[in-house]
Structures are given as structure tokens and as C-alpha cells.
Amino acid sequence: MTYDITDFGAVPDGVTVNTRAVNRAVEECARNGGGRVVIPAGGVFVSGTVWLKSHVELYLEHGAVFRASGDLADYNGDGAYPQNTGCAAEEWTGGHFIVAHECEDVAVCGTGTIDGNAGAFVTERDAVPEIAGKYCWFCGFLRAKRPGQCIAFVECRDVRAEGFTLRDTPSWGLFLHGCDHVHVRGLTIRNRPMMANSDGIDIDCCSYVTVSDCDIDTGDDAIAVRGSAYRLSDSGKPCEYVTITNCVLASCSDVFRIGVGRSEIRHLRVSNITAHRGHRLIDLCVEWSSVSRTPLSDISFNHIAGTGIKRPFGGDSGSGVKVEGVSLENIRCDAVAGSGFRTGVKGSFRDFSLRDVEILVRYDPEYRESDEKIRGTSVLRFDGVEDLYLERVRVRMEPEAAAQWERILDAEHTDLRQVGCAF
């Protein structure tokens, strides 16, 4: 059955906060066995937190605009459910615009727009300069705490997110936490390029996930695959069997961040990606903090093209985090800073292969006088990697860039085999 929110009193005037009306529609839909709750086209519907239920699809008609409230009082509290949390250091709460908690067969679909209303929580500045070649995240000054993840599916099963546009989120966009059997397809995500913590999609300790045909342009990580399970009912739940394909991505931070948390990330496949901005194309973020060390295994990136990238790929660990079975194939990318994988514990990084990888090193005057720790002295650096295989890896340089580098390849304490490489 179909339930139109206007039949429950929702008003599309861009002012009225329709939280009660939308949640009444969801509850009525669930009570009658499930169906579709429709956000119709025509005007702007404003709401606080919407709690989805099992067997309910929230559907945005083409031309519909569903806007998050600009008042934190309209959102759920940090203690709304056991898995929830905010981040005081980053000034975002555990409030969500749309949340599904421990549901099954639940969806947000349609071709309308979900507006996170970040402008209600920041004030604009005329311009934000880049400092030392690094992106400055904030597009403005926070004048209050922000809501957290805009759309959150938490320990749900059989999840769909399809077709809609998600824009201007004050924190993460789509958050999938501890979910199984998830299908994300055809999303357009547009966030402010200098907005802090404005991740596009975060896949955290989920299993059997497909993400395809998405177009994401955001300030923080475009897609993050995480292993932060400590608040889940299964505190050791891995993130596994994830496929990401056929996407166009841009970020002022990492295009792909793989890591954060203590649970293993394994059996990840990423393919057919075009990235047109990013600080790092692929970041194996295995040691994010002293308590966040993420083991990785069976990780594959294939057919990836990146332009406007600072660093093509990298991953560092000094603590012996296990990372094995990493494959980078058919990668084309430009860069202005060095890339590589380094560990202080021999044998913790093992079985790495790079095949058909081409890097164009660009000249960037911002890096000419910068600290070598930022840019590096080698275009490719590997340290402590056991069983590293390079096949048809090519590095080209713009003429002005050559003087910035001491060497192309630096492989220390590394078991290296190479075939058909050109440096």
C-alpha cells in the first residue's frame, strides 16, 4: 500500500516541521504490513528525525524535496539506541535525519532530493585558502553542534538505497552500520567541498554489500569502508563481501578510505571508478589511532582512473597490523606527492601486487618548498612489505617535476619482484 505524507498533515511550505506527520505515515504503513511512504513533489517538506520501520520504503517522487530541520531539538538524542554515538571533538551529535534501527526489508528510494540543510549549522566565509597544498575542510565556522550521519541504517537486513539525490549534509551522508545484504544504486551526493566530516557513503562492519552507479562529490571521504564494531551487538563483526563499481567520485580528502576500527575488513572488490579530485585516491587507513588498528585481507582495486589527485595510494603502520592480499590493477592516476605502503613490523604487510599501474607526476609549486614528510623523496616507497610484485608499473614525470624527487622507487626491507616496469 501507498501512504502520502500529506494525508497525515504534512505541509510543503519549507517552514513547517512535519516530523510528527511523516512518522505517523511510517507507523501506519508498518502497522498494515508495510508498503511505500511517499514524499510527493511540489514544495519543500521539512522534518526532524524520521524512524523507518521494517517492510517500509520511503519514496521520494521526482521533484520532491525533503529537507532536514535546522534545529537540533528536532533530532533524536545520542542515547536513542545502544549503537548510537556522536563525536564531541568534531562537534557532531548522534542525531540523524532518517534512521532505521534493527529493521529488515527497509528502503529509501525514488528520484527526489534529500537536503541535509548544512547551511543551518555553518556560516559561510567568502573564501577558504588551501594551506601548504592541503585542503582546509571547513567551509565556514560552526555556530553550534551539528547533527550526525544524515541517513543511518543500523544493524538492518535487506536494505536498499536507490536513485535519490542527497545534498548538503552537515556530517556523513549515508551510514550503513552492522547491516547485511545491502544494495546501494544510482545515488547522487553533492556536499560542500570544504565541509568537515561530509563523507558520501560509509560502510561500517557490513556484509554482502553492493554499491554501484553512484556520483559523489564531497568534502570528506567519498566512500569509506570501516571496521568499527565496538557498539554493535556483535562487537567483532567484520566488514566483508563488499563490491563497489561503476561510480564517479570526488573528494577533498580520501576518495576511498579503507580502515578505521578494530574489526577486519576482507573480501573487498572495487572496480570501474573515475575520480576527478582527491587528496588520496586509495588510503589503507589501518592505523588511524592508537586504539584503531584495522586488519585487512583480500582487497582488490581494478580499473581506476584518477585526476587532480595528491597521492595515488598509501598505507602506514608501525604496530604490526596484518594487511595481506592487496591487489591494485589497471590504475591510471596523476600525483604531486609520493605513494606507497610502509610497516615497521616485517611480515605484517604481505602479498601486495601492482599490475598495469601508471602514475603521471605533476609539477606543483605548492610542494616545491614543503616538508619532505608531506611530499616524500620517492614517488613510490615500500618499506617492510613481504612478497611485493610489480608488473608493468610505469612512472612518467612532467619536466619541471623531476628536480623535486631523489628517486622513483624506494623499496627497503621489502621482498620485491618486478616485471616490465618503467621508471
GIMOGI-V564181 format. One record per helix or strand of 3 or more residues. SS is the DSSP state (a for helix, b for strand). FROM is the first residue (numbers start at 0). TO is the last residue. If there is no record, write none. Layout:
BEGIN
ss->SS from->FROM to->TO
ss->SS from->FROM to->TO
END
This chain:
BEGIN
ss->b from->1 to->3
ss->a from->4 to->7
ss->b from->12 to->16
ss->a from->18 to->30
ss->b from->34 to->38
ss->b from->43 to->46
ss->b from->49 to->51
ss->b from->55 to->59
ss->b from->64 to->67
ss->a from->71 to->73
ss->b from->97 to->100
ss->b from->103 to->109
ss->b from->112 to->114
ss->a from->117 to->119
ss->b from->121 to->123
ss->b from->139 to->141
ss->b from->150 to->153
ss->b from->156 to->161
ss->b from->164 to->166
ss->b from->173 to->176
ss->b from->179 to->184
ss->b from->187 to->189
ss->b from->200 to->203
ss->b from->206 to->211
ss->b from->214 to->217
ss->b from->222 to->226
ss->b from->238 to->250
ss->b from->253 to->260
ss->b from->264 to->274
ss->b from->277 to->284
ss->b from->286 to->288
ss->b from->295 to->305
ss->b from->308 to->316
ss->b from->322 to->334
ss->b from->338 to->342
ss->b from->348 to->360
ss->a from->364 to->366
ss->a from->371 to->374
ss->b from->377 to->382
ss->b from->384 to->396
ss->a from->398 to->403
ss->b from->406 to->411
ss->b from->415 to->418
END
